[in-house]
């Protein structure tokens, strides 16, 4: 499905910062950035990815921080306080 079709169905660009324990050195944390279109607030695509991670990869998850923003949104308009002219 195209990105526009996903956005029209309510999907928004979602970014997750995943901290996980390095398999060879469990006391060391490493960061992985994941970005995909997903539905807010249930995040089914992210949950599917995290389920895959926890069952198939060696790095144990430490924490996940999520940010989402709809790309199709009303425009923000602000009144300008002055007028400028260029010669």
Backbone bond lengths (Angstrom), bond angles and torsions (degrees), N, CA, C in turn:
res aa  C-N    CA-C-N  psi(-1)  N-CA   C-N-CA  omega(-1)  CA-C   N-CA-C  phi
1 X - - - 1.442 - - 1.533 108.34 -
2 X 1.317 117.03 141.83 1.458 120.38 -178.43 1.527 111.33 -72.70
3 X 1.321 115.20 160.53 1.467 120.28 -179.96 1.520 111.24 -61.86
4 X 1.326 117.71 -40.20 1.461 120.77 179.56 1.525 110.80 -63.40
5 X 1.330 116.88 -42.76 1.467 119.97 178.52 1.527 111.16 -62.27
6 X 1.336 117.06 -39.23 1.469 120.44 177.28 1.522 110.90 -64.12
7 X 1.336 117.40 -43.38 1.464 120.85 -179.85 1.523 111.20 -63.12
8 X 1.339 116.83 -38.07 1.457 120.30 179.43 1.530 111.75 -69.58
9 X 1.312 117.23 -21.33 1.469 121.54 177.10 1.526 112.63 -90.32
10 X 1.338 117.36 4.59 1.460 120.28 175.71 1.517 114.96 102.44
11 X 1.315 117.63 -0.21 1.460 120.32 178.29 1.524 109.53 -74.22
12 X 1.314 116.17 148.54 1.463 120.53 176.36 1.523 108.49 -134.03
13 X 1.314 115.55 158.94 1.456 120.70 179.46 1.521 108.29 -68.63
14 X 1.316 116.35 123.51 1.456 122.54 -176.96 1.514 109.33 -119.58
15 X 1.313 116.03 133.17 1.460 122.44 177.50 1.518 108.27 -120.20
16 X 1.323 116.30 133.06 1.459 121.41 178.43 1.524 109.14 -124.91
17 X 1.324 115.45 130.49 1.459 121.48 172.76 1.526 106.18 -99.17
18 X 1.325 115.86 113.98 1.459 121.74 -175.45 1.521 108.69 -106.89
19 X 1.322 116.13 121.06 1.462 121.62 173.72 1.519 107.53 -99.46
20 X 1.342 115.79 130.90 1.457 119.39 -179.72 1.521 109.89 -140.06
21 X 1.322 115.07 157.93 1.457 121.91 178.86 1.532 108.91 -81.07
22 X 1.327 117.07 130.67 1.459 121.56 177.34 1.538 107.45 -66.21
23 X 1.330 118.32 128.33 1.466 120.34 -174.61 1.540 114.56 -56.49
24 X 1.329 118.57 -40.63 1.463 121.15 -177.47 1.523 112.56 -78.38
25 X 1.328 117.34 -22.53 1.472 123.07 -178.73 1.527 108.16 -134.78
26 X 1.328 118.76 84.45 1.470 121.73 -172.43 1.526 115.06 -61.05
27 X 1.334 117.73 -19.11 1.467 119.46 179.25 1.528 112.45 -82.95
28 X 1.330 117.52 -6.68 1.466 122.46 -177.83 1.526 108.80 -101.43
29 X 1.334 115.93 131.90 1.464 121.53 176.88 1.520 109.96 -101.46
30 X 1.318 115.81 144.79 1.459 121.98 176.42 1.524 108.43 -130.39
31 X 1.326 116.21 153.50 1.460 122.18 -177.18 1.521 110.67 -104.60
32 X 1.327 115.40 140.02 1.455 122.66 172.92 1.524 106.71 -129.65
33 X 1.337 117.62 130.23 1.468 121.98 178.63 1.525 108.40 -103.30
34 X 1.333 115.81 126.27 1.460 123.14 179.87 1.520 107.99 -117.78
35 X 1.339 117.65 136.00 1.460 120.59 -179.86 1.521 109.11 -142.14
36 X 1.332 115.57 129.46 1.457 121.48 -177.32 1.528 108.34 -162.73
37 X 1.324 117.37 164.75 1.464 121.17 172.99 1.523 108.21 -80.67
38 X 1.340 116.63 133.51 1.461 121.14 -175.88 1.528 109.75 -150.59
39 X 1.325 116.40 163.69 1.465 122.46 179.10 1.521 110.36 -92.55
40 X 1.329 115.54 126.09 1.464 121.55 178.01 1.524 107.16 -91.35
41 X 1.298 123.68 139.14 1.459 130.39 6.88 1.531 114.25 -102.45
42 X 1.345 118.16 2.13 1.473 118.85 -175.71 1.520 113.62 -82.99
43 X 1.325 118.91 -24.21 1.458 125.10 177.13 1.537 112.80 50.73
44 X 1.332 118.76 60.50 1.470 119.63 -178.44 1.533 113.52 -65.26
45 X 1.324 118.52 -35.30 1.463 121.32 -179.70 1.527 110.04 -68.55
46 X 1.330 117.38 -44.76 1.460 121.35 178.03 1.529 110.71 -63.90
47 X 1.325 117.53 -43.22 1.465 120.26 178.87 1.525 111.84 -61.97
48 X 1.319 116.98 -38.10 1.470 120.73 176.51 1.528 110.27 -63.74
49 X 1.336 117.19 -42.60 1.461 121.16 178.70 1.531 110.80 -64.12
50 X 1.341 117.41 -44.69 1.463 120.58 -179.60 1.533 111.26 -66.04
51 X 1.321 117.24 -35.40 1.462 120.52 175.59 1.528 109.84 -63.48
52 X 1.345 116.64 -45.50 1.466 120.80 176.75 1.531 110.14 -58.41
53 X 1.347 116.63 -45.58 1.463 121.37 -179.04 1.526 110.49 -58.21
54 X 1.311 117.42 -51.42 1.460 120.88 -174.01 1.531 112.93 -67.12
55 X 1.337 117.68 -24.54 1.461 120.02 -178.93 1.528 114.32 -98.27
56 X 1.336 118.33 -17.88 1.472 119.87 -173.99 1.524 115.45 -122.51
57 X 1.318 118.70 -15.79 1.464 120.51 -177.86 1.522 109.78 -110.28
58 X 1.334 115.86 154.56 1.466 121.12 -175.99 1.520 113.42 -80.05
59 X 1.328 119.00 -29.07 1.460 121.45 -176.54 1.521 111.37 -70.91
60 X 1.347 117.61 114.31 1.465 122.33 -179.78 1.533 109.45 -70.68
61 X 1.327 116.69 133.15 1.462 121.25 -179.23 1.525 110.80 -68.28
62 X 1.335 115.73 138.40 1.459 121.64 175.66 1.527 110.22 -103.56
63 X 1.338 116.47 -54.33 1.461 120.84 -179.95 1.519 109.92 -158.91
64 X 1.335 114.73 159.74 1.462 122.00 178.60 1.512 107.79 -134.41
65 X 1.337 116.20 128.49 1.468 122.08 176.58 1.526 107.00 -116.16
66 X 1.342 116.45 128.01 1.461 121.83 -172.11 1.519 110.72 -118.49
67 X 1.336 115.41 139.24 1.466 122.38 173.06 1.527 107.43 -133.73
68 X 1.328 116.36 136.21 1.460 120.65 179.92 1.512 109.55 -136.52
69 X 1.312 115.81 144.96 1.464 121.61 -179.58 1.514 108.42 -146.46
70 X 1.314 116.33 127.11 1.456 120.77 175.19 1.518 110.30 -71.10
71 X 1.304 116.49 132.62 1.457 119.89 -179.41 1.516 112.01 -83.73
72 X 1.318 116.74 -26.73 1.459 120.31 175.15 1.519 106.58 -99.64
73 X 1.311 116.20 108.65 1.463 121.33 -177.04 1.518 108.34 -146.32
74 X 1.328 117.29 160.39 1.456 118.86 176.68 1.531 110.73 -61.34
75 X 1.303 115.54 144.40 1.466 119.82 179.12 1.524 110.30 -69.59
76 X 1.315 115.31 146.59 1.459 120.40 176.10 1.526 108.29 -96.59
77 X 1.316 115.95 120.97 1.453 121.02 179.75 1.522 108.99 -112.88
78 X 1.313 115.88 138.03 1.460 120.87 177.95 1.522 108.71 -129.76
79 X 1.312 115.89 142.16 1.448 121.35 178.47 1.532 109.25 -78.01
80 X 1.312 115.89 129.10 1.463 120.41 178.54 1.546 108.72 -78.36
81 X 1.316 115.11 139.27 1.470 119.64 -177.42 1.512 112.87 -86.20
82 X 1.302 118.79 -7.61 1.462 120.07 -176.98 1.506 111.78 -150.00
83 X 1.310 115.20 174.32 1.453 120.97 178.17 1.512 107.68 -125.71
84 X 1.308 115.64 133.11 1.464 121.04 -177.87 1.511 109.22 -123.29
85 X 1.313 115.96 141.28 1.466 119.47 176.04 1.522 109.25 -123.06
86 X 1.306 114.97 143.29 1.462 121.25 178.50 1.510 108.51 -110.36
87 X 1.308 117.03 135.73 1.462 120.88 178.36 1.495 111.55 -90.40
